[in-house]
Each structure stands twice: as C-alpha cells, then as structure tokens.
Amino acid sequence: MRLILFFAFMLFCSKAFSQEEAFYIQFTKTSLDEALDEIEDTFQIIFTFAPSCVEGKMLSLEGKKRDVDALIEDLEGTTGLFFEQINDRYVSIKEEDVPQFVNTLDLVIVKSFLTKGIEKNNDGSYDINPQNLGILPGLTEPDVLESIQLLPGVLSPNETATGFFVRGGFSDQNRLIWDGINLYHKGHLFGMISPINPNVTSNIQFVNKGTHPKYGERLSSVIDITSKSKVDDSFNAEVGMNGLNLDALVEVPLIANKLNLLASARTSYNDIVETPTFNRLSEKVFQSTKIQENEEGDNAFYFNDYNLKLNYKPNANNTLFASFISIDNSLDYFLEESDSSTTFNDVLDISNIGYAAGWHKQWSDKLEHNVQVFFSDYALNYNFITVEDGEEVSNFEKRNTIFDSGVSLDVDYTPSNRFDYSFGYQYTLKDVAYAFINTSDLVFLLDTEDTTVQTHSFYSNVGFSPKFMNVSFGLRGSYFKELDAVRLEPRLQLSKPINKYFILNATGEIKNQIINELDETVFSDLSLENNVWQLSDGEEVPIKNSLQTTLGFLYNKRSFSVDFDAYYKKLNDISALALGFLNPENSGFNIGNQRIYGIDVFFKKRLRKLNAWVSYSFNDAQSTFENINDNKSFRSKSNVTHAVSTALSYKTNGFNFSLGWRWQTGRPYTVANNSGERLTFTDGVNTGRLPEYHRLDFSSTYTFQFSEHHRLRGKVGLSLRNLYNRRTLISREYRGNNNLNDPIEVIDRFSLGFTPNLMFRVYW
C-alpha cells in the first residue's frame, strides 16, 4: 500500500512539461552519443537513431539557454545530421533528409533501460544493441542471452545462459531466432555461454508480452537476433580472446556500397591450455557425472561456431541477404579400468546448422515487404560404448534430430504516424525424431518416435495511435496439417499516456506450441544434455496452449524510471514424463495444466556517469497433472517465488565499472525419505525448497586507441563472478530406471564458484 501511495503521489505531483522551457546547454568536444544522453535527461525527450549515425562524432556547443527548437537547429548545423521532430517527445535523427513514417507503438519509451544499448519500446518489447551495449555485472562482453537474464522476470536458476525461465515458463518455451533461422542448440559448454557470437550480432529483440502475431511457435518469449546488415565500402575487422575462446570477425566490401561479406568464427582452446575460467565452468558442468567422479579418465571437449552473411543492396529500395550459421559442441570421454581389460567411451556431439535468405523491398515511404526462407538442422548424437578384451559388448545410443524449414511473406503498410497495418503468411515443416537404443540386447529403452508436422499460418495486425491511446490488435491463425487442427491466437496491446511521464499499459494474448523438450534423465548415463526435442502428435502429446494477460505502468522522468508489471498466465495441455520411482503404477506421459501469476518491478536512476538500478520479481507457479501427486496441484520447478537484482555502473575516460548482486529463493524439489534399503517419496511432489541463492559479480573494461591518427582500437576487460565464492545447492534430482529393485541415485548440483575472466580485443 505504501508503494502504491508513493507512485500515486509522484503521478499527481508531476506537472506538465512545456517544450517552450529553455535550459542552459554547453558541450566542448563531447562525444555526440554522450551529449544526446544529457540532452534527453534535461529536456525529457527521446532521440531515435541508428548507432552508425552518431558513431565517432563529437559535439561542441557554446553555452547559453535554448529551448527544444533552438537546440535542434544548432544540432543540425553542427553535426550535419537531420533532426525530425515526430511529436513533443520523440526526435528522429537521420543521415539523409527523407520522409519517415514511424508508428507510435514502435517508439522507444526508455533508453538505457539497464544500461546503454538496452531500450524498452512502447509495445513492451526490448531492443538490445550489442555493439553499443554498456557494461553489465559479471560480463566483459555482451553475451546475447546472459544480457537478457538481467531483465525483470527472467531467471536462470541453474546458472546457464540458455536454460532461463521467462515469467515462470520453462526454457523450451523461449523461441531463439537467428537471421530468421530457428535455433535449438542449448549453448556452448552445455549451456554455460550463448551459442551465438555477440560480436557479429547487430540487434536483439526480446519479447515477453504483447507479442506481435507474426511470431508463433512458443508460449513464453521470443529472442529475435539479426546479424549486421549495413552495406558500405569500408573494411572492418576484429580479433578477440577471453578465458574460454578465440574469435575473429571481418567485414569485406565486394562491390562498394552494394555488396559486402560478413564472416566470423569462434573456437575454444582448452585443448591447448585450460584457464581458470574454463576450469570453474567445467567443474560446474561436469559435477555429479562420471567425468568428475573418475579423474583417471581422458576428457576431450571443444566447441566452435562460425557465420557467413552476404548483404546485397542493388539500389535504395531493395536489400537482399544470404546467411549461414554453424554451431558445434563435441565431447569424447575415455576411461580404462586399471584392474581389468574393460574400457568405457562416451561420445557426444551436438550441432545446429542453419541457412536463410531474404529480400526486403521498400515500395514507397509507406509500403514495404519482406520475403524469407530458412532451413535449420539440429542433431544430438550420444554413444556409451563398453569394450571388453578388445570386443564391443554394448553400445547405448541416444539420437535426437530436427529438420525445420519454412518460408514467409510479411507486408507492412504505414499510411501515417497514426496507423499501421501488417499481414503475412508463413509455412513451416518440422521433422523431429528421437531414439534410445541399447544394441547389446536389441531392446529399445524408450520407444522411438519420428513425427512430421506442416503448419500454414496467416496473420494480420492493426495499430491505431490517436492522441489519447495507442492500440494494437492482431490475429494469428494456424493450420497443423498432420494433426488436422486449427488454432486462433488473438493478440492485444493497449497503451494509455496519463501525462508526459506516466503511461499505463495492458496486453492480452493466446499462443500455441507444438515442439517441446522431454526430460529423460532416467535414461541418460552421462547426465549431460538430458532433454530431447519432440513434436506434438495431437494425442499422447497434445498441442500446448497458453493465455497471458498483463497490466502495468511506466513512470519516466529526469533519468528516473519505474516500471511495474503484473501478469497472469494459464498453460493447458502441458506434458510430463512421470518417473516410476515416484509412482510405480505410472511411468508414462501425463497431461496437465499450469497456472502462473506474478509481478515485476524495476527502478532505475542515472546521474550523469553513474547508473543504478534494482528489480524485484514475485512468481507463483502451480502445476496439476492427472495421476501425479494424487491429482493435487503442486509447485512447478520454475517457481522461484522472490528474486532481487541490483547493480551500480560508472563510466569515465574510457573506463567502465559495474558491480551487481543477485538474490532469489531456492527452487522447489521433491523430498526423499530414507527408509533404510531405498529412498521413498511420501511427502508429495516439490514440497521441499532448496536454500536461498545469492552472488556478487564485478566487471570492468577499458577502451583505448593505439594512435590518434590510426583507426586501430583496443579493449581490455576483467570480470569476477561470485566474488565471495558462495556455494549453493541449486538443483536436486533423482535418477533411476523405473525398476523398483534397482537403487535410486540422488543428483545434487551446486552453483558456480568464484570465476575470473579476462578479455582482450582489437578493432580496425
């Protein structure tokens, strides 16, 4: 109640801002980027621009009082850029004086949300620009997925880059897209770092509510990543190194201002030298596995990824691209028993290859279209081979493959700044298969499955922005051919400005999902990558469905922001694989529902070079399944009830410093009782809760030029995770084989220990 009264007081005490008000402004050889930040804070306006517009530009203005109109006139005369005032709050910056139609729903409402380079849009989505990203605690480089985890409502209880939950939704409900390609790879080093090189990434759009109807397939969130697409005649290159990998990036102009090639590669080097960073991460990854338990074994592990992209701009109205991505992780673990002639060999390879091509056509300043095609090939192959006296006696195999392809047509029509129309068609074909086979006795441990589903989707969206409110309504319709099922997904966004500083917002959406991850810990011997992808078959594994509504507000004035969101989610027809040691009479698939509600609150204050923020999230997620827990609801494994995150960052003379602290309640787990001979489960599902989790992270970077007369630049960085080296139990699971006569093993996993990382990078 006190918090509500405080916000109400701020709302009613805030007075309307007049653009006629003048402020004293002076700059002396200040970077244009920093000057625009200060102007935004002073005049309470927002500049929208491409980072390339202001890159490397300096600004000098004599000191005097100016209103907005006078300031814009002086900025145009000094910078040579074109400033277009869209309304009393937004000013667009362009390199060319061309008309620009921007729907109000697309405008940025908070710049530097967590730090510079993260923006929140009026439709509730976030834009992240890695090339312009400020420093974040624990990171020296802009890791694509770990940056997202610092946003309100995003948690990764297992401390991986890819296994994060968005507002209580499981990690398989997050859709990851790269240049239009669906990616299924879980991340390098078994999820500890993103599978995507951040240095080749141009923009990331993260959507956790009010999803545009062009996005389907997943229930919780969309992470839409695009690589660099600008075509110019300059040659650019980067080379970098940190405690885990080496990488290089090059942009080569093939035809000046028409055709260029972008290429990048990243690879681990732990086969040459194992750094403290790699050792700390590998200790966490391989804990509770045979690799950690048997130090005499030989473990060969590596990862790499590379990208190629051709950008072609034959004229001002047409742009074409062709993109390729390859991600690969490989592990080969060999153990020979000292007292026998028996050897054991674990071989695991996980890869994701993708291709995409697209054509963007600007028919006029109001009409444009995009056509794209893509293909994604994901494969997980695992073998556990036992050899006695030189002869193979058993070979346990696990296979999981995904062939995902599609084509899409998107059309956008913007007749004015008040209206926006979009519609499109999408076709996808998914072929997913998995198998668990033991060749020693030719018995399938789990039935194999190979499912294909073709999907035809149509969508349309209307954006309407009168002065008193912003409204966006969309509808997505999908026909799943092999399932003979039709699903309609309405989407609604409402945004109501109360005054210049205070905005109310609400969203509602329905989504469906046909691809899911199956937890098969009970069958895995290595205990790594224990999930396999599967497609809905419409019967045993139905189509997942979700309803999400949100209601919140945003207050943003003079570099102080408050963002509040309350949400409710209902998920239907989710599936779970019941384990026999929990219920001897039930070891198959079970269908159930999940109910989630929560709040996310975010505060931020910026004082010139100092930036501070704190966020709080509350989440209550309950699941109900037939034949599990006596048909009673229980806490979902994604139920992290309370979470707090806070950070301070400071920037001066090329140095950046950031210190951040995270705290959250432990995850629920199923309590096991020791009856003497074996473990028993009589207290119900997820009735226990793991210890509280918290850690302190630090990071610092320094950017410099080798010479004032040369474009060669450098950057060094240091990050320290878990500064006080706290060891927390973050997961407790049980492994067995559904046979009551065999023992059940407790698998405990602990948090990452103190982990340093160094980075060095050169640009030219």
N, C-alpha and C positions, 0 to 999 in steps of 0.2 A: 504494500500500500504506500509506503514511503517513497518507493521508486516511482510509482505512478504519479504521486503528487509532485515529485520533483520534475518529471517530464512535463506535467501539465503547467507547472509554474514557468518553465522555460518557454513553453509554447505561447502562453498568453502574455508573457512579458516581452517577447520579441516584437520589435516594431518593424514595420515595412521599410524596405531599403529603397532609397531613391538613387537612380543612376546619375542624377544631377550632382550628387555629392562629390566633392573633389578631395583628393588626398595628395600629400607630398610624396613624390616619386623621384628617386635618383639611382642610377646604376653607373658603375665605372668598370669597364672591361669584365662584365659578369657574363657567364655562360647564359645563353638565351633560355635554355631549359630551366635553370635555377631562377632566372628573373621572372619567367611566366608563373612559376610556383608562388613567388612572393606576390605578384600582381593578383593572382587568384584569391589568395588569402585576404588581401587588402580590399579589393572591390567586390568580393563574393561572386565572382563569375568563373566560368569553366571554359578553358580553351580546348578544342578538339583538333587534333592534327596527327599526321603520320610522323613517327620519330625521326625519319630521314629529313623532314622539313627543317628541324632545328639542330640537327647533329652538327657539332663543330662550330656553330655560330656564336659570336659574342655580342653583347649589347652595352652601349653607353648612352645614357640619357642625362641631360643636365637636370639638376634638382629644382623642382617647382611643383606647385599644386596643379593637378589635372583631373578632369572628370573622365568618364569612360570614352566618350567620343574623341576628346583631345588626345588621350593616351593612344587609342587605336591609330589615329592619324600619324602620331610621332613614331609608333612602332612600324607602320608601313614604310615611312620614309627612311627609317634607319636600317631595317632588316632586308628590304626588297621583297618581302613576302606579302601576300594578300590576306587581309583580315575581313571576314564577313560576319556581321552580327546577325545570328539566327533569330534570337529573341533577347529579352532583357537579362538572360542568364548565360547563354551559350554564344561563344565566338569561335568560328571555324578559321583555321589557318591553312592556306594552300600555297603551293609554289606557282600556280597559274591562276589567272583571274577567269575562272569558268563557273557557270551556274552550278549550284549544289543543292540537291533535294535530300533532306535528312528528316526521317520521321522522328517525332519526339520520343517514341519508345526506344529508339536506338541510341539516344544520347547518354553520355556519361553523367552520372549524378554524384559520384565520389571518385576523385582521382587520388592516387596513392592510398589505396584502401588499407592495406597492411604496411606497404612500403611503396616507393616509387616503382612504377611499372605494373601495378595491380589496380585495375579500375572496376568499379561497380556500375553497371548500366541501369537505366530506368526500368528495364524489364526484369531486373533481379539477377541477371547473369553477370559473370565476372570475365574480364579480359585481362590476360597476363602476357606481357611482352618480355620474354627472357633477355633480349638484348638490352633492354632498358631497365631491368629489374634491380631494385636496390637490395641491400644486404638483408638476409634473414638469419635468425639464430640457428647455429649448427650447420649452416650451408655456406660454402665458399663459391659454389657455382649454382646457377639457377636450375636445380633438379626439377624436371617438369611436374612430377607427381608429388614430391615432398613439399613443394611450394603450396600446392592445393590443400595439403593436410593442415596448414595453419589457419585456413579459413573457418569461420564459425560453423559448427555442425558436422565437421569432417574429422574423423578419428581413425587412428590405426593402432588398435590395442596390441597387435603383435609386432609393432615397430617396423613393418615393411613399407616400402614405397608404394606397392600396388595393392596390398590387402586392406585398404581402408574402407570404412563404413561411412555412408552419407546419410545422416539423419536416421540411423538405425537400420538402413538397408544393407544387405550383405554385399561383399565385394564383387560378386558376379553380376550384380545389378547396375554396375557402372560401365558405361559404354566408352571405349577408348578408340578414337579415330585419328588416323594419320594421313593427311592429304586425301581424305575420302576413303581410306582403307580401314576396315575393321581389324583391330589387333586383339589377339587372345593370349599373347605371351605374358607371363606373370612378372617379368622383370629379371634383370641380371642378378647373379649370386642369389638365386632362389627368392627373388622379390626384394632384396635389400636396396637396390638402386633402380631407377627407371630404365626401361628398355630403350629409351629414346635419347639420343644425344641432344642436350639442351642448346648447344651452340649452333645447331642448324635450324632450330625452331624459330619461327617468326612471330607467331601468335597462338595463344591458347584460349579457347572459350570454355568456361566451366559453367554448367547449368544444373542447378539443383531444385529449381521450382519454375513454374510458369513456362514449361518447355515449349518451344516453337513446334508446330505439328510436322515440320519436315524431319524431326528427329523421332525415331521409333526404336523398337527392339529391347530397350532396357527400362527398368522401373525406377531407379534411384537418380542417376545423374548421367550427364554427357560430358566428356572431355574431348573437344574437337580441336585438333592440333594441325596447324599448317606450317609448312617449311617456307623458306624465303622465296618470294615470287617476283621481286623487283628486277626489272631488266634495265641495265645501264651499261656503260662502256668502261667501267673501272674493274681492275683486278684486285681481289681481296683474298687474304689467306690468314689462317690462324693455326697455331700449334700449341697444344697444352698437355699438361701432365698433372696428375694428383696421386694420392696414395693407393689408388685402385687401377687406374688405366691411363693409357696414352690416347690422344685423339688429334686429328688434323681436319681442317676444313679449307676448301678452296672454291672461289667463285671466278669463273673464267669467261670473259666476253668472247663469243664466237662471231657474232655479227653486231657491230656497235649499235646499242640501243634497240636491238631487235631479238637477239638470241644469246642466251648465256647458259652455262653449265654450272650446277652446284653439286659438289661431291664432298662427302665426309666419311670418316672411318674412325672407329674407336675399338680398342682391344685391351684386355687385361695383360699384365706382365708378371703375374705371380709365379709363373714357371721359371722366371729368371731370378727374381728377388721377392720375398714376402715381406711387405711393410707392416708396421704396427696397425695401420688401418685395416689391411686385409685380414690380419690375424684376429683382430677384435670382431670383425664382421663374420668371419668363418667360424669362430668359436660359437657365436650365437646361432648360426645357421645349422651347424652340424651337431649341436648339443642333443643328447638323448638319441643319437644314431650310432650305428656300428662304427662309423668313421671316427667318432670321438672316443668310443669305448675301446677300440683296438688301435693303439698308437703304432703298432708294428706294420700296419697296412700302408700301402703306397697310394696316395690320392692325387690324381692328375685332374685339375679343373681349369677351365678357361671360359671366357665369354668375349664376344665381339658383336659389333653391328656396323653397318655402313649404309649410306644413302646416296642415290643419284637422282638429279632432277634437271630436266631441260625446261626452260622458260622461253616461250616464243611470243613476241609481240609484233606482228606484221604491220599494224597501224594502231592509231589511238583508240579504236573501238573494239579490237579483238585481242584476246590473250589466250594462249594455249599452253598446256604443260603436260609433261610425262614424268611420273615419279616411280622410284623403286626403293624398297627398304628390305633389309635382311637383318634378322636378329637371331643369335645362336648362343646357346649355353651347352657345355659338354662336361661330363664327369666320368672318370674311369678309375674305379677303386679296386685294388687288387690286394688280397690277403692270403698268405700261405701259412697253414698251421705248422708250428715248429715240431710237433711230435707225431706228425703223420704226413702222408703224401697228398693231402686234400688241399685244394685251393678254391677260393671264392672270389668271384669277379662281379662287381656291379658296374653296369654301363648305362649311362643316362644321357640322352641328347634331346634338347628341346629347341625348336626353331620356329620362326614365323617369317615368311616371305610374302611381300605384297607388291602389287603393281597397280598403278592408277594413271588415267589420262583424263584431261578435261578441257573444255572450251567455254570461255566467257565472252559474251557478245553484248556490247553496250549499243542498243539500237538507237537510243536517244537519251537525253538527260533524265527521262522519266521511265524508260523501259529497258530491261536487261534480262538475259537468261544465262543459265549455267547448265552444261551437259557434262556428266562424268560417268566413267566406267571404272570398275575396280575388281581385283581378284586377291584373295588372301588365302595362304596355305600355311596351316599350323600343324605341327607334328610333335608328339611326345612319344619317345621310344625308350623303354626301360627293360633291361635284362639282368636277372640274377642267375649266374651260371656257377654250378658246382662241378668240380672235376676231381676224380679220384684215380690215382695211379695213371694219370695221363688220359683218362677217358671221361667224357662228359656224362654225368649221371642225372642231372636235372637242369632245366632252364625255365625259370619263371619269367613270363613276358607280360608287359603292360603296354598297350598301344592306345593312342588317342589322336585322331586326325580330324581336321576341319578344312573343308573346301568351301569358301564363302566368296560368292561373286555377285555382281549387280550392276545396274545402270540406272541413272536418274536424270530427270529433267526438271529444273527449277526456273520459274519465271517470276520476276518482281516488277511491279508497276507502281510508281510513286507520282501521282498527278500533282501533289502539292505537299507542303510540310505538314498538312493536317491528315492526309490519307495515305495509306499504304496497303497494297494488295499483293499477295503472293499465292502461288499454287504450283503443284508439281505432281509428278508420277515417279514411282520407284519400284524397281523389280529386283528381287534378290533370290538367290538359290543357295541354300545351305545343305551340305552333306557332312554329317557328323557320325563318326564311328569310334567305338572303344571295344577293347577286349582284354581279358585276363586269362592267361593260358599257362598251364604247367605241363611241359612236354615229357616229364618223367612218367606220368601215368595217363596222359592224354585226357585229363579231366578238366573241364572249364571250372575255374573257381567262382566266376561270376558270368552270367550269360552275356555273350557278345551282343552288340547292337550296332546297326548301321541304318540311319534314318536320313531321309531327304525331305526338305520342305521348300516349296516355291511360294514366294509371297509377292502379291501385287498390292501396292499401296498408292492411294491418292490422297492429297491433302490440299487444303486452302486456308488462308488466313487473311483477316481484315484488321487493319489497325486504324483507329479513329482517334484524333487528338484535338478535341475542342479545348478552349482555354481553361475550362473548369475541371477536365478529367481526361486521362489517357486510357483508352480501351483497346484491347486486342482479343479477338475471338478467332479460334481456329478449330478445324475438324480434320482428323486423320481417319481414313477408312482402309482396312487391310483385309485381303482375302488370302487365307492359307490353304493352298490348293490341296495338298495331300491330306490335310486334316479336315477339309471341307468345312472350314469355319470362317466366319466373318466377324470382325471386331471394329467397333467405332470408338474413337478416342477424342472427345471434345477437350479443348484447352481454352482457358480464360485468364486474362490478366487485367487488373484494374489498378490505376494509379491516380490518386487524388491529392494535388498540391493544396495544402492549407494556406501556406504563405511561401515566401521565398526560401525558407529554411526547413520547413516541415512538410513531409509527404507521407500520406497513408497509402498502403498497397495491399492487394489481396490477389490470390491466384487459386485456380482450381484445375485439376487435370486428371485424366484417366489414361493409363498406359497398359500395354500388354508385352509379355516376354515369352519367347519360345525356346531360348537356349539357356541352359543352366549348368551349374557345376555340381557334380556328385562327390561327396566326401567318401573316400574309400580307404580311410586309414586302416580299417580292419584287415585289408588285403595286402597292404604295402609292406615290404620288408625293409626298405631303405628309410622310410619315414620322411621323404622329401617329395615335394610336389604331389601331395596326397589327394588332389582333386582332378577329376576328369570332366570334360565338357560332354553334355548330352542334349539332344533335341527333344522337345515335347512330341509325344505320339498321340495326344488327344485322349488317351485312356489312362494308362498307369501313370504317365507323367503329363498332366494337363497343361494348358496354356496359363501362365501366371497372369494375374490381373491386379492392378493397384489403383486406388483413389487417393489423391493427396490434395489437401486444402491448406492454405497459409493465410495469415493475417498479421500485418506488422506496420511499422512506421520507420522513417528515417529522419533524423534531425542533423543538419549540417550547416554550421555557421562559424566563420572565422577560424578555420583549421581545426574545429572541434566537431566530432561526429558521434552520433549514437544510432546504432542500427538494431532494431528489435524485430524478431520474427517468431510467431507461434505457429505450430503446424500439427496436422493430424494426418496419418497415413493408415490405410487399410489394404492389406495384401491378401488376396484369395488364391486358393489352389496352389500354394507352395508345397513342394515335395521334400521329404526327408527319408533317409535310409535308416531305419531302426536297427540297432545292434542287438544281437541275440543275447549278449550277457546282461542287457538291461531288461529284456523281456524274452524269455526262452521260446515263447509261442509266437513271436513277431520279429522276423528278421528281413522284412522286405520294405518296399516303398510305402509311405504313408502320406496322405494328403491332408493339408491343414490350412490355417489362416494365421495371419499376424496382424496385430494392432499396435500402432506406434503413435505416441504424441510427445511433444517436447517444445522447448523454446531455445532460441539462440539470441544472445545479447552481445553487442560489440561496442566498445568505447575506444575512441582514438583522439589524441591531441598532438598537434605538430607545432613546435616552437622553433621556427627557422631551421636550424641544422639538427635539432633534436626531435625525434619521433617516438611516441609512446602509445601502446595500445594494450587492451585487456579484453578477453572474450570469455563468456560463460555459456555453457550448454547443459540443458537438462533433457534427459531422454528416458522414456519408459516404453519398452518393447516387450510385448507378451505374445506367446505363440500357443496355438491349440491344435492338436492332432488327434485324430481318431486312433485308438489302440495304443496311445503313448500317454504316460502319466495318468492313467485311469481317466482319460478324456478330459482332464482338467487343464486349464491354462497354466503356463509356466514362463519364467523369464527367458527371453531369447538370448542367444550367445552374443548378440550385438548390443545388449542392454548395458551401456556404460552410463549410469544414472547422472553423475555430475562430472563435468570437465571444465577446467580453467586453464587458460593460456595467456601469458603476458610477455611483453618484450619492450626493450628500450634500444633505440639505434641512434647513432650520432655520425655525422659526416663533416669532415674538414680537410681541406688541402689534399685531396686525393685519397685520404684515409676514410674507411668505413668501419664502424664497430657496432656489434649487435649482441645483446645479452637477453636470453629468453628462458622462461620457466614454464613447465607444464605439470599439471596435477590432474588426476582423474581417479574415480573409484574403480576398483577391480572388476573384472568380468565375472559373470556367474559361471558356476561349474557344478557338475553332478557329484555329490558326496558319496564316497565309497566307504563301506564299513568292513573291517577285517574280522571275519568270523572264525579265524583260525586256519582253515585249509585254503580258503579262497576269499576274494572280495565279493561283497554283496551290496546291492543297491536297493535300499528300502526307504530312503528319505525323499524320494521324488526326483524329478529332473530339474537341474540347475537351482537347487535350493541353497547351495553354498556360494560364497563370493570371495574372490581372490583378494590379496592385500592391495592397499592403495598404491598407485603408481605416481611417481614424480621424478623429474630430472631437470638439470640446469645445463643449458647449452650456450656456447660463446662462439662468435666468428668475427674475423677481421680481414679486410682486403686493402690493398694499396695499388692504385693505378698510376702509371707514370709514362712519360715519353723519354725515349732514349736520346732524342735531339729535337730542338725547336724547329729545325729545318728539315726533319725527316718524319714521315708518317708512321714509322715504326713505334709501336706502343707495347707496354708490358703490364702485367697484373700478377701480383702475388697474393696468396691468401692462406689463412690458418683457421681451422675450425676445431672446436673441442666439444664433443658430446658427452653428456653425463659427467659434468665436472667433478661432482663429489662421489662418483663411482658407486652409486646405489644399485644393488642387485635385487630385483623384484620378480616374484613369480607372476608371469603374465599369461600362462596357459597350463591347464591340467586336462589331459585327455587319457583315454583308456584304449588299449589295443588288445585284440583277441581274434579268434577266428570263428566265433559263433558256436563253438563246441563246448558244452558245459564241462567236459572232462579236462580241458586244457586251461592253463593259468591265464589270468588277465594281467596285463602289464600296465603300470601307471607311467604316463609320459608327462614329465614336468619340463617346462621351458621357461627360461629366465630372460630378463631384459638385457639389452646391450650394456656392456661395461664402459668404462672411460675409453673414448675413442678419439684420437687425434687424427687430423688430416691436413696435408699441405697441398697447395696448388700453385702452379706457375704457368703463365700463359703469355704468348707473344702474338701481336696482331700487326699486319702490314698490308 
